[in-house]
Amino acid sequence: MDQAQGPGYMSLIITTVATCTAGVCLAFTLIAHCTRPRKTRVISEAERENRERRGRIMAYEGKYFDVLAAAKKECGDEELSADDLALIAEKSIEEETPVGVVRMAYDVDTETFTYHTDARNVSYKVLDAVARSFCLSHNCPQLCVHYYDEFTRAKAKAVRERREAEQQADEEKEARAIRGAVRDATTALEEVRDQEGEAQAWLKLGAVLVRGGEFSEAERVFAAGAAKFDDEMLSAAEMTYRGHSLSYHRGPCEAWNNAVDFDEWVVGGPDQIEDHRTVSWLPEEPRAYASKGPLIPKEECDKVIALCEKRAEEMGGWQKARHAQAATTDMNVKDVPEILEWFNSRLKSTLFPMLASRFPDKIKDAS
């Protein structure tokens, strides 16, 4: 048994000794690596001074930005007069910069800054900082451009223009689709006139007008179709959109006071208004009128414009794709109570009476 176990015992001893030796060697290697002296890069005096100089230059290039921004904000939109510029043209400054002394003045004729210095290789950013110092010293911050603000504004403008272009493209696409749908619906009306199923064509036309935002027109289409065909769907559609045209004045109107004179044209013929500008009311020749003075006082118009702009700001912008046949930048009058009340009063007192006075053979009563 001792002879059988002998080789295994010796093998165990050898393996243990080898493992311990390898562990000790590895430990000494790690300790030596961690404790050995490290070589450090020796920076020369010239290089150190050069680094410090670059740091001073970079710090100087960023000077006066905040102070200039505050000064420009304080000035607002105030511009320098010719006398101010004449005085500025006589002034100059001497600025101690990290690259040397720079003397700077402003040339009114070329609208540029001029400078003189004995230093070599003066960077543009350093000269720009000197220009800011000049503007602050002589109270003329309008002459200097705040590049960070300009960049921010330019970026914001580019983003805004891109969004507006995308929105306009979408609106134009929608308007084209609506115009095409209107043509299709009109064609459908013509094809099925006085035939069974025409009620569906009226529904289709009204739906297209609704899609285009022409709610008052859609209401009239639904009402006309319902009256002609006694169709439940047309009646329901009319009830749904009733109120858009009813929002506006209907009823007795005041008499026209003839306070404004009009020019009159007969439509058609050479040098006349085009035929498509008005309805051809045969057998008489259609007429067009233009007032020689304002129908509505300027102060009222200014008030309405202000209300519209306020409403547009609250809505995040004007509506631009509301009309199917002729897209405009506008808003619904009925959506602004103050404007609706004013508009109805003007329909009653001015607009309807004026139209009745111009076309008495077609409009028997302004009401």
C-alpha positions as a Python dict, from the first residue, in 0.01 Angstrom:
ca = {
    (1, 'M'): (0, 0, 0),
    (2, 'D'): (285, 246, 80),
    (3, 'Q'): (437, 179, -260),
    (4, 'A'): (99, 233, -432),
    (5, 'Q'): (43, 570, -257),
    (6, 'G'): (400, 694, -300),
    (7, 'P'): (375, 841, -652),
    (8, 'G'): (43, 1019, -576),
    (9, 'Y'): (182, 1178, -262),
    (10, 'M'): (490, 1313, -443),
    (11, 'S'): (271, 1451, -723),
    (12, 'L'): (60, 1640, -468),
    (13, 'I'): (369, 1791, -306),
    (14, 'I'): (507, 1905, -643),
    (15, 'T'): (174, 2059, -751),
    (16, 'T'): (140, 2247, -421),
    (17, 'V'): (493, 2385, -438),
    (18, 'A'): (448, 2491, -800),
    (19, 'T'): (120, 2666, -725),
    (20, 'C'): (264, 2857, -429),
    (21, 'T'): (569, 2959, -630),
    (22, 'A'): (353, 3085, -916),
    (23, 'G'): (131, 3280, -674),
    (24, 'V'): (432, 3444, -507),
    (25, 'C'): (579, 3541, -845),
    (26, 'L'): (248, 3688, -960),
    (27, 'A'): (212, 3883, -634),
    (28, 'F'): (564, 4026, -666),
    (29, 'T'): (489, 4125, -1027),
    (30, 'L'): (168, 4310, -933),
    (31, 'I'): (331, 4484, -640),
    (32, 'A'): (625, 4590, -853),
    (33, 'H'): (393, 4726, -1123),
    (34, 'C'): (186, 4924, -875),
    (35, 'T'): (474, 5067, -677),
    (36, 'R'): (724, 5144, -953),
    (37, 'P'): (799, 5513, -1000),
    (38, 'R'): (604, 5663, -1291),
    (39, 'K'): (765, 5879, -1550),
    (40, 'T'): (610, 6228, -1563),
    (41, 'R'): (612, 6445, -1870),
    (42, 'V'): (821, 6752, -1809),
    (43, 'I'): (651, 7065, -1944),
    (44, 'S'): (891, 7331, -2050),
    (45, 'E'): (857, 7686, -1931),
    (46, 'A'): (785, 7803, -2285),
    (47, 'E'): (505, 7553, -2329),
    (48, 'R'): (354, 7642, -1994),
    (49, 'E'): (357, 8011, -2083),
    (50, 'N'): (204, 7932, -2421),
    (51, 'R'): (-78, 7740, -2254),
    (52, 'E'): (-147, 8022, -2014),
    (53, 'R'): (-145, 8272, -2302),
    (54, 'R'): (-397, 8068, -2498),
    (55, 'G'): (-619, 8052, -2190),
    (56, 'R'): (-603, 8431, -2150),
    (57, 'I'): (-687, 8481, -2518),
    (58, 'M'): (-988, 8250, -2499),
    (59, 'A'): (-1113, 8426, -2187),
    (60, 'Y'): (-1071, 8766, -2354),
    (61, 'E'): (-1255, 8655, -2669),
    (62, 'G'): (-1566, 8597, -2457),
    (63, 'K'): (-1557, 8936, -2281),
    (64, 'Y'): (-1839, 9191, -2291),
    (65, 'F'): (-2101, 8959, -2441),
    (66, 'D'): (-2342, 8982, -2146),
    (67, 'V'): (-2287, 9353, -2091),
    (68, 'L'): (-2341, 9424, -2462),
    (69, 'A'): (-2660, 9216, -2465),
    (70, 'A'): (-2797, 9415, -2170),
    (71, 'A'): (-2705, 9745, -2338),
    (72, 'K'): (-2871, 9645, -2667),
    (73, 'K'): (-3185, 9541, -2479),
    (74, 'E'): (-3194, 9875, -2302),
    (75, 'C'): (-3163, 10061, -2634),
    (76, 'G'): (-3444, 9863, -2790),
    (77, 'D'): (-3522, 9977, -3145),
    (78, 'E'): (-3359, 10315, -3098),
    (79, 'E'): (-3133, 10401, -3392),
    (80, 'L'): (-2829, 10626, -3397),
    (81, 'S'): (-2882, 10964, -3559),
    (82, 'A'): (-2648, 11123, -3811),
    (83, 'D'): (-2517, 11355, -3537),
    (84, 'D'): (-2449, 11057, -3312),
    (85, 'L'): (-2255, 10882, -3587),
    (86, 'A'): (-2056, 11197, -3658),
    (87, 'L'): (-1947, 11212, -3293),
    (88, 'I'): (-1865, 10841, -3286),
    (89, 'A'): (-1647, 10880, -3595),
    (90, 'E'): (-1418, 11109, -3393),
    (91, 'K'): (-1375, 10863, -3109),
    (92, 'S'): (-1143, 10567, -3055),
    (93, 'I'): (-1019, 10336, -2779),
    (94, 'E'): (-695, 10164, -2683),
    (95, 'E'): (-752, 9819, -2542),
    (96, 'E'): (-490, 9603, -2370),
    (97, 'T'): (-545, 9251, -2501),
    (98, 'P'): (-355, 8927, -2438),
    (99, 'V'): (-185, 8972, -2778),
    (100, 'G'): (-95, 9338, -2727),
    (101, 'V'): (-245, 9686, -2742),
    (102, 'V'): (-513, 9741, -3008),
    (103, 'R'): (-633, 10087, -3110),
    (104, 'M'): (-979, 10087, -3271),
    (105, 'A'): (-1213, 10342, -3429),
    (106, 'Y'): (-1532, 10332, -3637),
    (107, 'D'): (-1554, 10439, -4002),
    (108, 'V'): (-1901, 10582, -4060),
    (109, 'D'): (-1868, 10585, -4440),
    (110, 'T'): (-1787, 10214, -4474),
    (111, 'E'): (-1975, 10116, -4156),
    (112, 'T'): (-1680, 9909, -4038),
    (113, 'F'): (-1436, 9913, -3747),
    (114, 'T'): (-1075, 10004, -3819),
    (115, 'Y'): (-780, 9912, -3597),
    (116, 'H'): (-406, 9943, -3555),
    (117, 'T'): (-174, 9725, -3352),
    (118, 'D'): (190, 9624, -3339),
    (119, 'A'): (91, 9269, -3251),
    (120, 'R'): (107, 8996, -3512),
    (121, 'N'): (-164, 8742, -3592),
    (122, 'V'): (-450, 8910, -3407),
    (123, 'S'): (-750, 8681, -3432),
    (124, 'Y'): (-1090, 8800, -3549),
    (125, 'K'): (-1247, 8700, -3217),
    (126, 'V'): (-1004, 8927, -3028),
    (127, 'L'): (-1086, 9218, -3260),
    (128, 'D'): (-1457, 9147, -3213),
    (129, 'A'): (-1411, 9174, -2835),
    (130, 'V'): (-1232, 9507, -2884),
    (131, 'A'): (-1526, 9625, -3100),
    (132, 'R'): (-1768, 9534, -2821),
    (133, 'S'): (-1552, 9733, -2580),
    (134, 'F'): (-1563, 10030, -2819),
    (135, 'C'): (-1944, 10019, -2841),
    (136, 'L'): (-1982, 10000, -2464),
    (137, 'S'): (-1728, 10275, -2402),
    (138, 'H'): (-1901, 10519, -2637),
    (139, 'N'): (-2263, 10411, -2571),
    (140, 'C'): (-2335, 10283, -2920),
    (141, 'P'): (-2421, 9912, -2878),
    (142, 'Q'): (-2633, 9930, -3197),
    (143, 'L'): (-2311, 9919, -3403),
    (144, 'C'): (-2203, 9580, -3275),
    (145, 'V'): (-2356, 9246, -3364),
    (146, 'H'): (-2420, 9001, -3083),
    (147, 'Y'): (-2328, 8688, -3274),
    (148, 'Y'): (-2476, 8440, -3029),
    (149, 'D'): (-2812, 8619, -3032),
    (150, 'E'): (-2801, 8649, -3411),
    (151, 'F'): (-2726, 8278, -3443),
    (152, 'T'): (-3011, 8192, -3205),
    (153, 'R'): (-3255, 8414, -3392),
    (154, 'A'): (-3142, 8282, -3730),
    (155, 'K'): (-3180, 7924, -3611),
    (156, 'A'): (-3526, 7993, -3468),
    (157, 'K'): (-3627, 8168, -3789),
    (158, 'A'): (-3505, 7877, -4002),
    (159, 'V'): (-3698, 7629, -3788),
    (160, 'R'): (-4010, 7847, -3799),
    (161, 'E'): (-3989, 7893, -4177),
    (162, 'R'): (-3940, 7521, -4227),
    (163, 'R'): (-4247, 7442, -4015),
    (164, 'E'): (-4451, 7706, -4195),
    (165, 'A'): (-4341, 7567, -4532),
    (166, 'E'): (-4438, 7216, -4426),
    (167, 'Q'): (-4772, 7342, -4292),
    (168, 'Q'): (-4837, 7538, -4611),
    (169, 'A'): (-4753, 7234, -4823),
    (170, 'D'): (-4995, 7024, -4619),
    (171, 'E'): (-5265, 7290, -4646),
    (172, 'E'): (-5215, 7324, -5022),
    (173, 'K'): (-5236, 6948, -5059),
    (174, 'E'): (-5556, 6943, -4854),
    (175, 'A'): (-5699, 7234, -5054),
    (176, 'R'): (-5625, 7057, -5383),
    (177, 'A'): (-5795, 6745, -5256),
    (178, 'I'): (-6096, 6947, -5143),
    (179, 'R'): (-6123, 7130, -5476),
    (180, 'G'): (-6108, 6798, -5657),
    (181, 'A'): (-6377, 6656, -5432),
    (182, 'V'): (-6596, 6962, -5492),
    (183, 'R'): (-6562, 6915, -5867),
    (184, 'D'): (-6651, 6547, -5831),
    (185, 'A'): (-6954, 6629, -5617),
    (186, 'T'): (-7071, 6897, -5861),
    (187, 'T'): (-7031, 6657, -6150),
    (188, 'A'): (-7234, 6402, -5959),
    (189, 'L'): (-7512, 6656, -5912),
    (190, 'E'): (-7519, 6735, -6283),
    (191, 'E'): (-7516, 6368, -6385),
    (192, 'V'): (-7799, 6260, -6159),
    (193, 'R'): (-8014, 6573, -6182),
    (194, 'D'): (-8382, 6477, -6164),
    (195, 'Q'): (-8287, 6111, -6141),
    (196, 'E'): (-8335, 5864, -5861),
    (197, 'G'): (-8048, 5883, -5613),
    (198, 'E'): (-7979, 6256, -5651),
    (199, 'A'): (-8023, 6297, -5274),
    (200, 'Q'): (-7696, 6111, -5229),
    (201, 'A'): (-7523, 6358, -5457),
    (202, 'W'): (-7649, 6647, -5241),
    (203, 'L'): (-7519, 6467, -4935),
    (204, 'K'): (-7183, 6418, -5103),
    (205, 'L'): (-7157, 6784, -5199),
    (206, 'G'): (-7253, 6896, -4848),
    (207, 'A'): (-6998, 6659, -4693),
    (208, 'V'): (-6724, 6800, -4917),
    (209, 'L'): (-6816, 7154, -4814),
    (210, 'V'): (-6802, 7052, -4448),
    (211, 'R'): (-6457, 6906, -4504),
    (212, 'G'): (-6349, 7235, -4657),
    (213, 'G'): (-6481, 7433, -4359),
    (214, 'E'): (-6765, 7588, -4563),
    (215, 'F'): (-7023, 7514, -4294),
    (216, 'S'): (-7276, 7779, -4396),
    (217, 'E'): (-7264, 7662, -4758),
    (218, 'A'): (-7296, 7301, -4645),
    (219, 'E'): (-7600, 7391, -4435),
    (220, 'R'): (-7769, 7550, -4737),
    (221, 'V'): (-7689, 7247, -4954),
    (222, 'F'): (-7836, 7008, -4697),
    (223, 'A'): (-8144, 7230, -4654),
    (224, 'A'): (-8203, 7258, -5030),
    (225, 'G'): (-8161, 6884, -5075),
    (226, 'A'): (-8391, 6804, -4784),
    (227, 'A'): (-8659, 7037, -4921),
    (228, 'K'): (-8640, 6879, -5264),
    (229, 'F'): (-8625, 6512, -5172),
    (230, 'D'): (-8766, 6489, -4818),
    (231, 'D'): (-8466, 6274, -4730),
    (232, 'E'): (-8407, 6185, -4364),
    (233, 'M'): (-8027, 6189, -4393),
    (234, 'L'): (-8029, 6533, -4557),
    (235, 'S'): (-8265, 6662, -4287),
    (236, 'A'): (-8041, 6524, -4013),
    (237, 'A'): (-7734, 6683, -4174),
    (238, 'E'): (-7917, 7016, -4198),
    (239, 'M'): (-8006, 6998, -3829),
    (240, 'T'): (-7644, 6916, -3741),
    (241, 'Y'): (-7505, 7225, -3910),
    (242, 'R'): (-7794, 7461, -3853),
    (243, 'G'): (-7670, 7769, -3674),
    (244, 'H'): (-7371, 7857, -3888),
    (245, 'S'): (-7568, 8078, -4124),
    (246, 'L'): (-7827, 8149, -3854),
    (247, 'S'): (-7550, 8308, -3646),
    (248, 'Y'): (-7575, 8613, -3870),
    (249, 'H'): (-7841, 8879, -3882),
    (250, 'R'): (-8173, 8792, -4042),
    (251, 'G'): (-8465, 9025, -4013),
    (252, 'P'): (-8555, 9394, -4040),
    (253, 'C'): (-8278, 9630, -4149),
    (254, 'E'): (-8234, 10004, -4134),
    (255, 'A'): (-8281, 10228, -4436),
    (256, 'W'): (-7977, 10311, -4648),
    (257, 'N'): (-7868, 10669, -4575),
    (258, 'N'): (-7683, 10730, -4905),
    (259, 'A'): (-7386, 10862, -4709),
    (260, 'V'): (-7139, 10707, -4956),
    (261, 'D'): (-7126, 10748, -5332),
    (262, 'F'): (-7035, 10466, -5569),
    (263, 'D'): (-6863, 10417, -5903),
    (264, 'E'): (-7052, 10182, -6132),
    (265, 'W'): (-6932, 9948, -6408),
    (266, 'V'): (-7116, 9735, -6658),
    (267, 'V'): (-6952, 9395, -6652),
    (268, 'G'): (-6812, 9261, -6979),
    (269, 'G'): (-6666, 9423, -7285),
    (270, 'P'): (-6321, 9577, -7343),
    (271, 'D'): (-6156, 9748, -7047),
    (272, 'Q'): (-6434, 9634, -6816),
    (273, 'I'): (-6446, 9402, -6516),
    (274, 'E'): (-6424, 9034, -6614),
    (275, 'D'): (-6749, 8841, -6647),
    (276, 'H'): (-6655, 8594, -6375),
    (277, 'R'): (-6633, 8868, -6113),
    (278, 'T'): (-7010, 8886, -6068),
    (279, 'V'): (-7332, 8699, -6134),
    (280, 'S'): (-7469, 8733, -6486),
    (281, 'W'): (-7827, 8844, -6415),
    (282, 'L'): (-7991, 8820, -6752),
    (283, 'P'): (-8156, 8976, -6939),
    (284, 'E'): (-8000, 9289, -6791),
    (285, 'E'): (-7628, 9350, -6799),
    (286, 'P'): (-7463, 9270, -6465),
    (287, 'R'): (-7319, 9562, -6275),
    (288, 'A'): (-7036, 9607, -6026),
    (289, 'Y'): (-6994, 9890, -5775),
    (290, 'A'): (-6703, 10038, -5581),
    (291, 'S'): (-6760, 10285, -5299),
    (292, 'K'): (-6582, 10619, -5324),
    (293, 'G'): (-6543, 10632, -4946),
    (294, 'P'): (-6532, 10394, -4651),
    (295, 'L'): (-6851, 10215, -4559),
    (296, 'I'): (-6721, 10147, -4208),
    (297, 'P'): (-6520, 10397, -3997),
    (298, 'K'): (-6147, 10331, -3963),
    (299, 'E'): (-6159, 10314, -3583),
    (300, 'E'): (-6408, 10029, -3600),
    (301, 'C'): (-6189, 9843, -3848),
    (302, 'D'): (-5883, 9893, -3626),
    (303, 'K'): (-6072, 9751, -3329),
    (304, 'V'): (-6183, 9445, -3527),
    (305, 'I'): (-5828, 9387, -3654),
    (306, 'A'): (-5696, 9400, -3298),
    (307, 'L'): (-5961, 9149, -3182),
    (308, 'C'): (-5876, 8916, -3472),
    (309, 'E'): (-5504, 8930, -3401),
    (310, 'K'): (-5568, 8857, -3034),
    (311, 'R'): (-5788, 8562, -3126),
    (312, 'A'): (-5528, 8432, -3372),
    (313, 'E'): (-5261, 8450, -3103),
    (314, 'E'): (-5482, 8252, -2865),
    (315, 'M'): (-5547, 7991, -3134),
    (316, 'G'): (-5178, 7960, -3222),
    (317, 'G'): (-5221, 8118, -3564),
    (318, 'W'): (-5470, 8208, -3834),
    (319, 'Q'): (-5679, 7955, -4025),
    (320, 'K'): (-5543, 7899, -4375),
    (321, 'A'): (-5729, 7604, -4526),
    (322, 'R'): (-6090, 7678, -4433),
    (323, 'H'): (-6228, 7750, -4782),
    (324, 'A'): (-6237, 7487, -5050),
    (325, 'Q'): (-6249, 7706, -5360),
    (326, 'A'): (-6020, 7990, -5250),
    (327, 'A'): (-5797, 7928, -4950),
    (328, 'T'): (-5755, 8242, -4737),
    (329, 'T'): (-5589, 8344, -4414),
    (330, 'D'): (-5883, 8417, -4186),
    (331, 'M'): (-6105, 8302, -3901),
    (332, 'N'): (-6477, 8244, -3841),
    (333, 'V'): (-6653, 8565, -3742),
    (334, 'K'): (-6900, 8368, -3532),
    (335, 'D'): (-6615, 8227, -3321),
    (336, 'V'): (-6536, 8573, -3177),
    (337, 'P'): (-6845, 8701, -2988),
    (338, 'E'): (-6744, 9068, -2992),
    (339, 'I'): (-6680, 9063, -3366),
    (340, 'L'): (-7001, 8867, -3435),
    (341, 'E'): (-7208, 9123, -3243),
    (342, 'W'): (-7040, 9411, -3429),
    (343, 'F'): (-7072, 9238, -3767),
    (344, 'N'): (-7443, 9170, -3720),
    (345, 'S'): (-7502, 9532, -3627),
    (346, 'R'): (-7324, 9639, -3945),
    (347, 'L'): (-7520, 9387, -4155),
    (348, 'K'): (-7839, 9542, -4019),
    (349, 'S'): (-7739, 9909, -4044),
    (350, 'T'): (-7498, 9922, -4338),
    (351, 'L'): (-7415, 9616, -4550),
    (352, 'F'): (-7758, 9469, -4625),
    (353, 'P'): (-7920, 9813, -4682),
    (354, 'M'): (-7630, 9912, -4910),
    (355, 'L'): (-7667, 9596, -5122),
    (356, 'A'): (-8042, 9649, -5150),
    (357, 'S'): (-7986, 10008, -5262),
    (358, 'R'): (-7737, 9899, -5532),
    (359, 'F'): (-7952, 9618, -5671),
    (360, 'P'): (-8315, 9720, -5607),
    (361, 'D'): (-8443, 9511, -5898),
    (362, 'K'): (-8283, 9197, -5749),
    (363, 'I'): (-8313, 9261, -5374),
    (364, 'K'): (-8662, 9382, -5302),
    (365, 'D'): (-8607, 9421, -4929),
    (366, 'A'): (-8285, 9439, -4726),
    (367, 'S'): (-8446, 9212, -4466),
}
